[in-house]
Amino acid sequence: MNGFELYNTTRLVFGEGKVNQLGELTKPFGQRVLLVYGGGSIKKSGLYDQVKQQLSLIGAIVQELSGIEPNPRLTTVNEGIRICREKDIQFILAVGGGSVIDAAKAIAAGALYDGDVWDFTIRKATITQALPIGTILTLAATGSEMNGGSVITNLETKQKRTMGSKLLYPKFSIVDPTLTFTVPVNQTVNGIIDIMSHVFEQYFSQTPSTPIQDRFAEGILLTVIENGEKAIANGNDYDSRANLLLSGTYAMNGILPIGVTADWATHVIEHEVSAIYDIPHGEGLSIFFPNWMKFVYKERIDKFVQFATRVWNVSPEGKTDDEIALEGIEATRSYFKRIGSPITLQEVGINDEHFERMADEATQFGDIGNFKKLSKEDVLSILKASL
């Protein structure tokens, strides 16, 4: 196990009816608030009215930025930055899923920066200050409600990039499982894939002697597998929704990677694809992860045998390690397919037209990943296997 520091300052407020604490949670950060959200779902569900009522209790002066895209755009972020500067915004409230929260984080960083906020994604600048943000989560997926990371898409350059800082941790996050009851099935499925993929990135590590981290990761995976299908079958099942939400938070709040060297190559590859084709992040991950697994499993076959036997209950009797590992990988692919996620690029209308560019962009700073370092040619191999 590696040495580590664990840092998380987000106040997590979890449970039914917790939106009623929004006013008191927001009050310490100022009255000039930018409310950031996506489409019209929060208005149809009544959440928008709840939020406005809570903010009115503290006399908040509210500006709004709606229409945040599933892969949040740089142009939308820049509009939010403009509003923050013109209206002297003191606090940003994100109401929605990971994309809305990611946009809010980028706005928070860009509002107090003299240059282009895209500078933070291309390693041209470091975030040194940011407006405080709070969140109300409506979708189990990214874990952005309890970390300092953000992913933004630049449509002009067809690039999808990340930024991150301790300064971008939300001050508080309200997580009420009932707010996810109306989430469409396809978004629930994409969230399940995203949560599992986050765990994979941190679980498949070359770091030895990490039994606590392994068991925690496996526990999250088993919880998601068990509760995911329940939530798909019955969207109003409070317990399954609650377990998915907490799994998503734990998968990306800094707990899993303590003491281990994580990978993240599959996310890098997926970002290049969704930057060009704008497919949902979860769909891309469901296509690429089993193929990444098949490409790298021999680098540490014992970990894949452990994964197959502990998570998918693969029987090792009479089988070689190769057979056990591959059975676990195929069980992963089968689960993704069973819950309705695509497992090939062809299913989402993508061919090999831009593979060279994707591989170039993915490896622009050098080989990617840590479980196995992937070169441009390796990335191309995984892309081709995903067709």
N, C-alpha and C positions, 0 to 999 in steps of 0.2 A: 504494500500500500504506500502511495506517495504522501508526502506532507501536504497540508491544505489549510486554507482559511475559509470559514463559512460566514457569509454575509447576507443578511436579508432584513430589510427594514420595513417591509410592507405589513400593514395591519390587515389581516384577513378577517372579514366579518361574514360568517357563513350561516345560512339557514333561512327558513321561510319568514317573510315579512321584514327582513333586515333593511330594505330600502327605506323604511321609516326612520332609520338612523342617519340618513344622508345629510340632512341639514346640520346636525351637530357635528358630523364628521368633516363637513366642508368648511364650517365657520372659521376655524383657525387660519385658513389660508387666504382669506380675502373675499370681497363681495363681487368683484368683477370676474365673471366665470364664462369660459367658452365651453359650450355643450357640444360634444362631437358624437355623431351617430351615423348609422348606415342608411338603409332604405326606410320604408314606412312601417316596418314590423313593430317597432316600439310604440308607435301611435295606435296601431290596431289592437295591440295587447293591453293598452292602458298604462304601460310603464312610463311613457313620455309625460302623461298628466301627473303621475305620482312624483316624478323627478321635478317637474316645474313647481308643484305644490310644496315640496320639501325645500327647494331653493328659495321660494317666496317667503318661507318662515324666517329666513335669516336676512331678508332684504337684498338678496343677490341681484345684481344687474347682469342678465344673461344674454350673451351672443350665441348664435348657433352656426354650426358647420355640419350639414347633413350630406348624405350621398357618398359616404366613404365606401370605396370599392372593395371586393373580396381580396384582390391584390392591390393594396392602397397605392395610389399614384403620387408621384412627386408633385405633379401640378396641384393636386388636392391639398397636399401638405403645405405647399407654398401659399395657397389661399388661406389656410389656417394661420400660418405665420403672419400674413398680412393683417388679418383681423386682430391677432394678439398685439401687434405693434400699434395699429391705429386706435384700438379701444383700450390700450393699456391693461390687458388681461393679467389677472393675478393667479388664476387657477384654471386648469383644464380638467373637465369631467368627460370621460369616455364611457359611453353606454352602448354595449354591443359585444361582439366577439373579438378574437385576436387581431383581426385586421383594423378594426376601429381603435383598439388600444395601441397598436403599433403606430398608426397615424398620429395619435395624440402624443406619443412619445417623441416622434420626429418633430412635430410642431413645437413641443416643449423645448427641445434642444435648439431648433432653428430660430425661435423667437428672440433668443438672447445672443445670437451669433451674427456678426457683421457680414459674413460671407454666405456662400451657397450651402444649404443644409446637406446637399449631396456630397460635400467635402468629407463629411463624417463617414460615409460609406466607402469612399475610395482611398481612405487612409491619408488624406491631405490635411485633415484637422482632427483634433481631439475635443470631445465635449468637456467643457470646464464649468458650465453653468446651465441650468434648465429651469423652466417653470415647474412648479409642483403639479402632479396629476393625481386624480382618483379614478376608479373604474367601477362600473356595475356590469358584471359579466352575464352574457346571455347565451353563451355557447361553450361547451366543453371541448377544448382542442389544444390551443397553443401554449397555455401557461403564462401568457404575457401579463396576466393580472398579478403575477408575483415574481417578476424578474425585470432586468434592465435592458432587455434586447428589443429590437425593432427591425422589421423587414419592409423595405419600400421598393416600388417598381418605377423605373424611369422609362416611360413608353417611347420617348424620343430616341433613346439609345438602345432600347430593347434589353435593358439590364435590370436585374433584381438583386439588391444588395442589402447587407445588414449593417446596423450600427448598434452600439451598446455602451452603457455606462452605469455605474452605481447611482448616478444622479437621476436616472430614468426609472428607478423602482417606484411604482405607485405608492403614494402616502397611505392609501387605504384601498381595499377592493371588497366590494359587496358581492357575495356569491349566494344567490337564492335559487335552489333547484327548480322551483316552480316557474321561474322566468324562462326555462328551457323547454317547457311543455309544448310550446307551439313551434319549436324548431323543425323544419322540414326533414324528412327521412334522409335525404341525400347529404344534408349538412351534418346530421348526426353521424352518418357513416364516415364522412371526411374527418370529423373530429376524432372518431375512434382510431382511424389510421394515423392521424397526426400524433396522438398521445402515444400509441405503440411505437411509432417511429422515433419519437424523442427518447423513449426508453432504450430502444435498440442502439441508438448512437452512443449512449453512455454505458450500456451493458457490454457490448462487444468491444473489449479493451484488451490490450496486451499487458496491462498492469497485473502483476501476480498478487495473490493473497488478499482478495477483496470479498470475503464471504458475506459480510454485512451488506455491502453495496449490491452484491449479486442477489441476495435474498429479497432485498427491498425492491429491486427492479423486477424480479420474477413475480413478486406479490402484486405489483401494479399491473403487470401484464395479465396475470390470471384474473384480477378484478375487472379489468377492461373487457377481456374475452367473455367472462361470465355475465357482466351487466350490459355489455354493448347490445347483444341480441335482445335482451329484455327491453331495453330502451327503444330499440327499433320496432319491436312488436307492440309496445304500449308506451306511447310518448308521455303519458301522464303518470308513469310509475315513479313516484318520488324517490324511492330508495335507489333504483338503478340510475336515475339522473344525478342524484347526490354523489353516488360512488364514482360515476364518470367524471363529474366536475372535480372532485378532490383528487382523483387519479391524474387528471390533466394538470392540476396545480403542482402536485408532487413531482410529476415528470419533468418539470422545467423550473423549479424554484431554487435550484442549487443544491438540493439534497443528494441526488443520485451521483453527480460527478465528483463528490469529495473523495480525495485519495486515489482517483483513477484518471487515466488519460483517455478522453473521449475521442470519437472519430469525426463525425459530421460530413463525411464525403458525400453521402447520398443526398443530404440536404443541398449541398453545393450543386450537384448535378441537377436536381429537381428545379432549383431556382433558375437555372439557365433555360430549362424547357418552358416553365410557366411564364418567364419573362417574355418569350417570343409568342407563345400560344395562349397565354392567359387562362390556362386550365386551373381548376381548384388544386391547391397545394396537396391535399390529402390524396387526390386521384394520382398525382404524379408519384407520390411516395409509395402508394400501393403497387404501382407498376415497377418502380426501380428497386425497392428494397429486397425482394426475393432474388433478383438478379445480382445485386451487389453481394448478397449472402453466398450465392453459388460461386461467385468469382473469388471470394476471399476466404472461404471457410477453412481451407487447409492451412492457413497461417496460424490458426490455433484451434485445431479440431476438437480439443477437449471442451472448449467453451461452447461449441455448437452441439456437441453431444449432451452437455449439461442442459442447454437450452431445449433440446428436443425432448429429453426425458422429464425435466422438471416442469416445463411450461405446457408441452403438448402431450405429455404422458406416453411418449413413444417407448415401446418395450425394447430393451436392448438384447433380449435373448436370441442367440443364434445369429446376430448381425455384427458386421464390422463397424468400426467407428465411422467410416465413410457412409455406410448405409443409414446409420442412425442419424447422422448430421443432415444428410440429404432429405430424409423423411421429415425431420423437423422443419426444414426450409419449405418443403412442399406443403406441410400442414399450415404454415404461415400464409402461403399463396392461396390455398384452398379457403382459409378463413376469410381473407380479403374478398375473394370471389363470392363466397356464401352470403356475406352481408351486403353485396351489391356494388362493390368497387371494381373498377377496371383493373386488369392485370397485364394488358399489353398497350403499347402506344397506338396500335391500329384501332383499338376500341374508341379512342378519343380523337381519331382523325389525324394522327401525326405520322409522317413518314421520315425518311432519312435526309431530307433536303438540307437541314441546318445542323446536322451532326458535327461537322467540322468546326463550325463557329461555336457551338455549345461546348465542345471539348476544349477549344482554345480559351474561351472565357472562363470555364471552370478551373483551368490550370494556369491562369494568367500570372498568379503569384508563385507558381511552382507546383510540385506534386501535392495532392490533397489527401486528407485522411490520416489516421494514425494506426488503425488496426492493420492496414496494409497501405503503404503509400501508393497512390494511384497517379500514373502519368497520363498525358493526353491520350496515348494509345489505349491505356487501360479504360479510361472513360469512354472512348469510342467503342470498345468491346462491350461494355455494359449497356450502352445505348443501343447497339445492334442486337444484343440479346433480348432487349425489351420490346422490339418491334412486334 
